[in-house]
Amino acid sequence: MKSVAEQLEIVRRGAEQIVPEAELVRKLERSVQTGRPLRVKYGIDPTGIDVHLGHTVPLRKLRVFQELGHRAVLIIGNYTALVGDPSGRDQTRARLTPEQVAANARDYLKQVSKVIHIDRAEVVHNGDWFGKMSFLDVLALTSKITVQRMLERDDFTKRFRAEPSIPIYLHECLYPLMQGHDSVAIHADIELGGSEQLFNLMVGRRLQEDAGQEPQVCLTLPILRGLDGERRMGKSLGNYVGVGDSAYDQFAKTMSIPDALMREWLTLLTDRPADEIARLADAQATHPREAKMTLAGDIVRFYHGEAAGVEAASEWIKRNTNKQDPSEIPEVSLSPAELSDGKMPVSKLLVALQLAPSNKEARRLIQGGGVTIGPEREKVTDVNATATVASGLIVRVGNRKVVRVRVHESSEGR
């Protein structure tokens, strides 16, 4: 096991707050002296099924603790997911059914296993203890915190003061208590979370003290900004890179980020030393394109392996630098009945080829200048334009969405 000083240096990397850090030092010192690993908790509420790079920031820190010899305790919040974490939200989260949560949890674990050593982690569901609680147990739990203390949460305060008032439902107030009780149930030494989670993590400390346990140390991590360089990464915002994305999509999306995100992404999504990060993030020391290719390669290799990283980089150069089409182009079938004298409006063509979900979105893509057709890559900018459609026609939206048309005598096989 590494020394306390070495472990602290590694743990501090990319961390936003360690509360209180002096207690972390004492816990690490005791762990080194006794050989007993610390229990490091991270909870995941399976409210969706797509894990993206923003979710992996605390997961990567959990992996760091594993590699330092500590015990990762992954809590699948099948009961907290039924409530919905209000952290950072200005409105009530839609509640899921137990069936939805169970289905999501199965897929979550598959994706999370790409980040942490799942075979060396302790995986538990908080329904194991919450499902056994009586109403009297719930009353006892709610007595551990006051309404005044609960209203200290920034999101609750904003909603309470909002005009017209935005409702705060009582079940939402249970969430911090439930997350805190999770720490009591598994005897956590450390809990990881995003920066907006500090209130919930501190509730865990209070409940552990009340239960006669040594309180956990709260370690928070920054919220990763998405591809737009401004808002937090999220699927609903369309600014995310998914853990389950293909190697090429991960590479290409990363290449699209603003230069200002380089230091943040290199710090939170790679294991590169601080001096290398400083060099790569300095546009005068390293060309931004070269730095992004390094970052993109690191991300792809982590999730898909060395060979996939090399292939993705080569494919990106082929499509973007050499302006060539992908090595493999999927075919989409159309029937002659969908055409008028062998032609079709380009906006409708994009929808028919599943390159756009609606005519409105297709027109937006055309106006944005990202649509090209044919071997000469003719750019389409007129939303009313039509195209002659025949087998072999290649239609592109940017460089990542490329399909080849195949016209059938019937619509079979579509």
C-alpha positions in Angstrom: 0.0 0.0 0.0 1.3 3.5 -0.9 2.2 6.0 1.9 -0.4 8.4 3.2 1.3 11.3 1.4 1.3 9.4 -1.9 -2.3 8.5 -1.5 -3.4 12.0 -0.6 -1.7 13.4 -3.7 -3.5 10.9 -5.9 -6.9 11.4 -4.2 -6.7 15.2 -4.3 -6.3 15.2 -8.1 -9.4 16.7 -9.6 -11.3 16.8 -6.3 -13.3 19.9 -5.5 -13.7 19.5 -1.8 -12.6 17.0 0.9 -14.6 17.7 4.1 -12.9 17.5 6.5 -9.5 16.7 4.9 -7.8 16.3 8.3 -10.1 13.3 9.0 -9.2 11.8 5.7 -5.5 12.0 6.7 -6.3 10.2 10.0 -8.3 7.5 8.2 -5.5 6.9 5.7 -2.9 6.8 8.5 -4.9 4.2 10.4 -5.5 2.2 7.2 -1.8 2.1 6.4 -0.9 1.1 10.0 -3.5 -1.6 10.3 -3.8 -2.8 6.7 -7.5 -2.4 6.9 -8.9 -0.8 3.6 -11.2 2.1 3.8 -14.8 1.6 2.7 -15.5 4.1 -0.1 -19.1 4.6 -1.0 -20.7 5.8 -4.2 -24.4 5.6 -4.9 -26.1 5.4 -8.3 -29.8 6.0 -8.8 -30.8 4.0 -11.9 -33.2 6.8 -13.2 -32.0 6.2 -16.8 -29.9 3.7 -18.8 -27.3 5.9 -20.6 -24.1 6.4 -18.6 -22.1 9.3 -20.0 -18.6 10.7 -19.3 -20.1 13.1 -16.8 -21.3 10.2 -14.6 -17.8 8.6 -14.8 -16.0 11.5 -12.9 -16.8 10.1 -9.5 -16.7 6.5 -10.8 -13.1 7.1 -11.9 -12.3 8.4 -8.4 -13.8 5.3 -7.0 -11.6 3.2 -9.3 -8.6 5.2 -7.9 -9.5 4.2 -4.4 -9.7 0.6 -5.5 -6.3 0.7 -7.1 -4.9 2.2 -3.8 -6.1 -0.9 -2.1 -9.4 0.3 -0.6 -12.9 -1.2 -0.8 -15.4 0.3 -3.3 -19.0 0.0 -2.1 -21.4 0.7 -5.0 -24.9 1.4 -3.9 -27.6 0.8 -6.4 -30.3 3.2 -5.3 -33.4 1.2 -6.3 -35.3 3.0 -3.5 -33.8 6.4 -3.7 -34.5 6.3 -7.4 -38.2 6.1 -6.6 -37.9 9.4 -4.8 -35.6 11.2 -7.2 -32.6 13.3 -6.1 -33.6 17.0 -6.0 -30.0 18.2 -6.0 -29.4 21.0 -8.5 -33.0 20.9 -9.7 -35.6 23.6 -9.7 -38.5 21.2 -10.0 -39.7 17.8 -8.9 -38.1 14.9 -10.8 -40.6 12.6 -12.4 -41.0 9.4 -10.4 -40.3 6.0 -11.9 -42.0 2.7 -11.3 -40.1 -0.1 -9.4 -40.1 -2.1 -12.7 -38.4 0.8 -14.6 -35.8 1.1 -11.9 -35.1 -2.6 -11.8 -34.6 -2.7 -15.6 -32.4 0.4 -15.6 -30.2 -1.0 -12.8 -29.3 -4.1 -14.8 -28.0 -2.0 -17.7 -26.3 0.5 -15.4 -24.1 -2.2 -13.9 -23.0 -3.3 -17.3 -21.9 0.2 -18.2 -20.4 1.0 -14.8 -18.2 -2.2 -15.1 -16.4 -0.4 -17.9 -15.1 2.1 -15.4 -14.6 0.4 -12.0 -13.3 -3.1 -11.1 -16.8 -4.4 -10.6 -15.5 -7.9 -9.6 -13.6 -6.3 -6.7 -16.5 -4.0 -5.6 -19.2 -4.6 -3.0 -22.5 -4.0 -4.8 -25.6 -3.5 -2.7 -29.2 -2.2 -3.3 -30.6 0.2 -0.7 -33.9 -1.5 -1.0 -32.3 -4.2 1.1 -32.8 -2.0 4.1 -35.4 0.5 3.1 -37.7 -2.3 2.0 -37.7 -3.7 5.6 -38.5 -0.4 7.3 -41.8 0.1 9.1 -43.7 3.4 9.3 -42.2 3.9 12.8 -38.7 3.5 11.4 -39.5 6.2 8.8 -40.7 8.5 11.5 -37.5 7.9 13.5 -35.5 8.7 10.4 -37.3 12.0 9.7 -36.7 13.1 13.3 -33.0 13.3 12.6 -33.3 16.6 10.7 -35.3 19.8 11.0 -37.3 21.6 8.3 -35.0 24.7 8.8 -31.9 22.6 8.1 -33.5 21.0 5.1 -34.3 24.4 3.7 -30.6 25.3 3.8 -30.3 23.3 0.6 -29.7 25.7 -2.2 -32.2 24.1 -4.6 -35.0 24.0 -1.9 -34.3 27.6 -0.9 -34.6 28.8 -4.5 -37.9 26.9 -5.0 -39.3 28.0 -1.7 -38.6 31.7 -2.5 -39.7 31.4 -6.1 -42.6 33.6 -7.3 -44.9 32.0 -8.2 -44.0 29.4 -5.7 -42.6 26.1 -7.2 -43.8 23.2 -5.1 -41.4 21.2 -2.8 -43.0 17.8 -2.2 -42.5 16.1 1.2 -41.1 12.9 -0.4 -38.2 15.0 -1.9 -37.2 15.9 1.6 -36.7 12.2 2.4 -33.9 11.9 -0.2 -31.0 13.4 1.8 -32.0 11.3 4.8 -32.2 8.1 2.7 -28.8 8.8 1.1 -27.4 9.5 4.6 -28.9 6.4 6.0 -27.1 4.4 3.2 -23.8 5.5 4.8 -25.0 4.2 8.2 -26.1 0.9 6.6 -22.7 0.1 4.9 -20.4 1.9 7.5 -18.9 4.2 5.0 -15.5 5.8 5.6 -15.6 8.0 2.6 -18.5 9.0 0.3 -18.0 10.4 -3.2 -20.4 12.7 -5.1 -20.7 15.7 -7.4 -20.3 19.2 -6.1 -24.1 19.6 -5.8 -24.2 16.6 -3.5 -22.3 18.1 -0.5 -25.5 18.7 1.6 -26.6 15.0 1.2 -23.1 13.8 2.0 -23.0 15.9 5.2 -26.3 14.5 6.3 -24.6 11.1 6.1 -22.0 12.3 8.6 -24.7 13.5 11.0 -26.6 10.2 10.8 -23.5 8.2 11.3 -22.6 10.2 14.4 -26.1 9.7 15.8 -25.7 5.9 15.2 -22.4 5.9 17.1 -20.2 5.5 14.0 -17.2 7.4 13.0 -18.5 9.9 10.4 -17.5 9.6 6.8 -15.3 12.0 4.9 -17.1 13.8 2.1 -15.2 14.1 -1.2 -16.9 16.0 -4.0 -15.9 16.3 -7.6 -16.6 19.0 -10.2 -19.6 18.7 -12.6 -18.2 17.9 -16.1 -19.2 20.4 -18.7 -20.5 18.9 -22.0 -19.6 19.3 -25.6 -21.0 22.9 -25.7 -18.4 23.9 -23.2 -21.0 25.6 -21.0 -23.7 23.4 -19.5 -23.3 20.2 -17.5 -23.1 17.1 -19.6 -26.5 15.5 -20.1 -28.4 13.4 -22.7 -31.3 15.8 -22.7 -29.0 18.6 -23.7 -27.4 16.6 -26.5 -24.0 17.6 -25.3 -22.8 14.2 -24.0 -20.4 11.4 -24.8 -21.8 8.0 -23.9 -19.9 5.2 -22.2 -21.7 2.9 -24.6 -20.9 5.0 -27.7 -18.9 3.5 -30.5 -15.1 4.1 -30.5 -15.4 6.5 -33.5 -18.3 8.5 -32.0 -16.4 8.9 -28.7 -13.4 10.1 -30.6 -15.3 12.4 -33.0 -17.4 14.0 -30.2 -14.3 14.6 -28.1 -12.6 16.3 -31.1 -15.5 18.8 -31.2 -15.1 20.2 -27.7 -14.1 23.8 -27.3 -10.4 24.4 -26.5 -11.4 25.9 -23.1 -12.5 22.4 -21.9 -9.1 20.7 -22.5 -7.7 21.1 -19.0 -11.0 20.1 -17.3 -11.4 17.0 -19.4 -7.8 15.9 -19.2 -7.9 16.2 -15.4 -11.2 14.5 -14.9 -11.3 11.9 -17.6 -7.6 10.7 -18.0 -4.8 9.6 -15.7 -2.2 11.8 -17.2 0.2 13.6 -14.8 -0.3 17.3 -14.0 2.7 18.4 -16.0 1.5 16.6 -19.1 -2.0 18.1 -18.7 -0.5 21.6 -18.4 1.5 21.0 -21.6 -1.4 19.6 -23.5 -3.8 22.4 -22.3 -1.3 25.1 -23.3 -2.0 26.1 -26.9 1.5 27.6 -27.3 3.1 24.3 -26.2 0.8 21.9 -28.0 -1.4 22.5 -31.0 -5.1 22.2 -29.9 -5.8 19.6 -32.6 -2.9 17.4 -31.4 -3.9 17.8 -27.8 -7.5 16.9 -28.5 -6.4 13.8 -30.5 -4.4 12.8 -27.4 -7.4 13.3 -25.2 -9.8 11.5 -27.6 -7.4 8.6 -27.9 -7.1 8.3 -24.1 -10.9 8.1 -23.7 -11.4 5.6 -26.5 -8.6 3.3 -25.3 -10.1 3.3 -21.8 -13.4 2.0 -23.0 -12.6 0.1 -26.2 -8.9 -0.8 -26.1 -5.7 0.2 -27.8 -6.5 -1.1 -31.3 -9.8 0.7 -31.3 -8.1 4.0 -30.3 -5.7 3.7 -33.3 -8.5 2.8 -35.7 -10.8 5.7 -34.5 -8.0 8.2 -34.9 -7.3 7.0 -38.4 -11.0 7.1 -39.3 -11.3 10.6 -38.0 -8.4 11.8 -40.1 -9.8 10.1 -43.1 -13.2 11.8 -42.7 -12.2 15.2 -41.5 -8.7 15.9 -42.7 -8.8 14.0 -46.0 -12.6 14.7 -46.5 -13.3 11.0 -47.4 -16.3 9.0 -46.5 -16.3 6.3 -43.8 -14.7 3.0 -44.4 -18.0 1.3 -43.8 -21.3 3.1 -44.8 -24.6 1.7 -43.6 -27.3 1.3 -46.3 -30.9 2.4 -45.8 -33.6 1.1 -48.2 -36.2 3.2 -49.9 -39.0 2.1 -52.3 -39.8 3.8 -55.6 -43.2 4.7 -54.2 -41.6 7.1 -51.8 -40.1 9.1 -54.8 -41.8 11.4 -57.3 -40.2 11.0 -60.7 -37.1 9.6 -58.9 -36.8 12.7 -56.7 -37.5 13.6 -53.1 -37.3 16.8 -51.0 -34.0 16.7 -49.2 -35.7 17.4 -45.9 -38.0 14.4 -46.3 -35.1 12.3 -47.5 -33.2 13.0 -44.3 -36.2 11.8 -42.3 -36.6 8.7 -44.5 -33.0 7.8 -44.1 -33.2 8.3 -40.3 -30.7 11.1 -40.3 -33.2 13.4 -38.8 -36.2 12.6 -36.4 -38.5 15.1 -38.0 -39.0 17.5 -41.0 -38.4 20.4 -38.6 -35.1 19.0 -37.5 -34.1 18.2 -41.1 -34.7 21.8 -42.1 -32.6 23.0 -39.2 -29.7 20.7 -40.3 -30.0 21.9 -43.9 -30.0 25.6 -42.8 -27.0 24.8 -40.6 -24.9 23.8 -43.6 -24.2 20.3 -42.4 -26.0 18.4 -45.2 -24.1 17.1 -48.3 -25.0 14.6 -50.9 -23.3 12.7 -53.8 -19.7 12.0 -54.6 -18.9 15.7 -54.9 -20.3 16.4 -51.5 -22.7 19.0 -52.8 -23.8 21.1 -49.9 -27.6 21.6 -49.5 -28.6 24.9 -47.9 -32.1 25.4 -49.4 -34.8 23.8 -47.2 -37.0 23.4 -50.3 -34.3 21.7 -52.4 -35.0 18.3 -54.0 -32.5 15.5 -54.8 -32.4 12.8 -57.5 -32.4 9.6 -55.5 -31.0 6.4 -56.9 -29.2 3.4 -55.4 -25.7 4.3 -54.3 -26.5 7.9 -53.4 -24.5 9.0 -50.3 -26.2 11.4 -47.9 -24.3 13.0 -45.1 -25.1 15.1 -42.0 -21.7 16.3 -40.9 -19.0 13.7 -40.9 -20.5 11.2 -38.4 -23.9 10.5 -39.9 -23.4 9.0 -43.4 -25.7 6.6 -45.2 -25.9 5.0 -48.7 -29.3 4.8 -50.3 -30.6 1.6 -51.8 -33.8 1.8 -53.9 -35.8 -1.4 -53.8 -38.7 -2.4 -56.0 -40.6 -2.9 -52.8 -40.3 -1.6 -49.2 -39.5 -5.1 -47.9 -36.5 -5.3 -45.6 -36.8 -1.8 -44.3 
